[in-house]
């Protein structure tokens, strides 16, 4: 698991649906703003059972883990192997 660069494109335009099933995680369809469409787009991702982590699948093959702490601060990590993030 590697910390994601702050300039990485985390927009929905760079995501692909993540619909695989994993223990302790559920599939969630979120709405994300698309700068290219100037509208909200629905995209499937994974949400952990405690609702403090999400995993997104990106077009370049990365899986991005979003971790939110109690102060609502967010950190991003990635791996090309989703098992590293689960």
Secondary structure by P-SEA (a helix, b strand, c coil): ccccccccccccccccccccccccbbbbbbbbbbccccbbbbbbbbbcccccbbbbbccccbbbbbbbccccbbbbbbbccccccc
